[in-house]
Amino acid sequence: FILNLFRRYSEYPTQLGVSDFCRYDEEGNECPSLNFPYVLALKPLLPLEYFNGGGSNFIEDLLRIPEGTDVYDLYCISTPNDITKIEKVGRLRTESEGVRDGGGLFFKHQKREEDFEIK
């Protein structure tokens, strides 16, 4: 049932686009040309026990992550023809403590079709 709902949004309901990850450089400037992988995978570095929370919720657990914490290792597969060649390309680290903005938690999901339009 859920998959059918997702198909209303995208022809690829089990995949997400990744080109937005490289749309801006480290200073926040938009990149004139995008070079992004076919697959981007995030390997969590925080132990699962971190999110046990002792009664707290997921948002509270995220807000507890201190500044300078390595959260994910980033891996990519460059093209559909290279699916056996996965390489570590970086690490995601927090630059500050979490900030509550009153609006809850929002994750933007990019359609896979947006990547196909670029490449």
Secondary structure, 3 states (H helix, E strand, C coil): CHHHHHHCCCCCCCCCCCHHHHCECCCCCECCCCCCCCEEEEEECCCHHHHHHHHCCHHHHHHCCCCCCEEEEEEEECCHHHCCCCEEEEEEECCCCCCCCCCCCCCCCCCHHHHHHHC
